[in-house]
Amino acid sequence: MSEKSFPLTKEQLEELGRAYPSPFYIYDEKAIRANARRLLSAFSWNTGFREYFAVKATPNPYMMKLLASEGFGADCSSGPELRLSALVGLEGEQVIFTSNDTPAYEYKQADALGAILNLDDITHIPFVEEALGRLPETICFRYNPGALREGNAIIGHPEEAKYGFTREQILEGYTIARDKGVKRFGLHTMVASNELDASYFIETARMLFELALEIHEKVGIKISFINLGGGIGIPYRPEENAVDLDAVGQGIQMVYDELLQGTPLDSVALALECGRMVTGPYGYLVSKVRHVKHTYKHYIGLDACMANLMRPGMYGAYHHITVPGKEQVVYDQICDVTGSLCENNDKFAIDRALPPLEVGDWVVIHDAGAHGHSMGFNYNGKLRCAELLLRENGEVVQIRRAETEDDLFATLDFAGLDGFQV
């Protein structure tokens, strides 16, 4: 069972709020670094192991640089994410480019950076060749096992997912790439998201190891690296348990030894592309109570809204909520916690038990360090909030300022807008 704690006291929040008006995100550097080291330690048995941080989870260069200093690379899915990687000094095989419906210019960007291209479809082989005038010496293909492997609630059934090669296509794809002069090959899959069952990742590794052996036998090439994907979940609910990273690492090592030891693939390097489990538990959306409303239900209205954190409204995702300064008060008030969008699904919690709340109380929404700020939007003219970093020495620094109305209107070409105020 996970305890949902917050690294700052109510008094520290009050002080912070004088410099940075709520809402804001804050990330705990010390906890993120410790978590990153746990992940790397769990796979230290594999020479060449690399974790490619999924940039989409928390696309902030401060966070990426922090993780790069721990030895992480970057898993990118777009040109801007490639640009962020280059900005923090990640290049070459420190970067893998896993995208879909990809424009030619983004493949060119990735190639210029020296990134590994992880292709999503067999038709992308000629597409990349035309875009670059050649195929790169190293290439990776994304495998979709279809009904051979179950997905989970977030990513859905693999056979219904838009991603990846079928088994027949991947064998054909490696044959084409081999014949066109590609020298080094990778294999990748991603079939689950936010999965808490450690055995899922061990069996996914077994599936890929078996496929790599089949590719070697049928195509005559050696897979040099296998990217097991990401998808390791986090315990959003207090009663849930975190994935035991050591158990995952040890379980995959056992399968590796069973299937690959003594074969031509016994030196294959492994990789992961985790994002959520790296930063998710150590980021918080901090807000204040703006209104308290009693009608058919009891509503707690915050100064944050779904535009700041869309997961609860989008998929009904659970995020734990605590109230600094009221940790010892009985959580016996059943309420909906809402934002100010003109949408009735703009709710952070429904029928949630919380302590009695008043206007001005601080509210902390937990496990928002991944797929939180990055999924923000501007519907209703809402402005995305600041991101702060709690450094290891206790200092708090701003790593992204809050948006302003001028930012929101910057792309409009409308005479007279400059300097206009209501």
HELIX and SHEET records of a PDB file:
HELIX    1   1 LYS A   10  ALA A   19  1                                  10    
HELIX    2   2 GLU A   29  ALA A   42  1                                  14    
HELIX    3   3 VAL A   55  ALA A   57  5                                   3    
HELIX    4   4 PRO A   61  ALA A   68  1                                   8    
HELIX    5   5 GLY A   79  LEU A   87  1                                   9    
HELIX    6   6 GLY A   92  GLN A   94  5                                   3    
HELIX    7   7 ALA A  104  LEU A  113  1                                  10    
HELIX    8   8 HIS A  124  LEU A  132  1                                   9    
HELIX    9   9 GLY A  146  LEU A  148  5                                   3    
HELIX   10  10 PRO A  158  GLU A  160  5                                   3    
HELIX   11  11 ARG A  167  ASP A  179  1                                  13    
HELIX   12  12 ALA A  198  VAL A  219  1                                  22    
HELIX   13  13 LEU A  245  LEU A  259  1                                  15    
HELIX   14  14 ARG A  276  THR A  279  1                                   4    
HELIX   15  15 GLY A  280  TYR A  282  5                                   3    
HELIX   16  16 ARG A  311  TYR A  315  1                                   5    
HELIX   17  17 HIS A  373  MET A  375  5                                   3    
HELIX   18  18 TYR A  379  GLY A  381  5                                   3    
HELIX   19  19 GLU A  405  PHE A  409  1                                   5    
SHEET    1   A 6 ILE A 321  THR A 322  0                                        
SHEET    2   A 6 TRP A 362  ILE A 365 -1                                        
SHEET    3   A 6 GLY A 283  HIS A 294 -1                                        
SHEET    4   A 6 PHE A  24  ASP A  28 -1                                        
SHEET    5   A 6 ALA A 386  LEU A 390  1                                        
SHEET    6   A 6 VAL A 396  ARG A 400 -1                                        
SHEET    1   B 9 ARG A  50  ALA A  54  0                                        
SHEET    2   B 9 GLY A  73  CYS A  76  1                                        
SHEET    3   B 9 VAL A  95  THR A  98  1                                        
SHEET    4   B 9 ILE A 116  LEU A 119  1                                        
SHEET    5   B 9 THR A 138  TYR A 143  1                                        
SHEET    6   B 9 ARG A 184  THR A 189  1                                        
SHEET    7   B 9 ILE A 223  ASN A 227  1                                        
SHEET    8   B 9 ALA A 269  LEU A 272  1                                        
SHEET    9   B 9 ARG A  50  ALA A  54  1                                        
SHEET    1   C 6 ILE A 321  THR A 322  0                                        
SHEET    2   C 6 TRP A 362  ILE A 365 -1                                        
SHEET    3   C 6 GLY A 283  HIS A 294 -1                                        
SHEET    4   C 6 HIS A 298  LEU A 302 -1                                        
SHEET    5   C 6 GLN A 333  THR A 338  1                                        
SHEET    6   C 6 LYS A 347  LEU A 354 -1                                        
END                                                                             
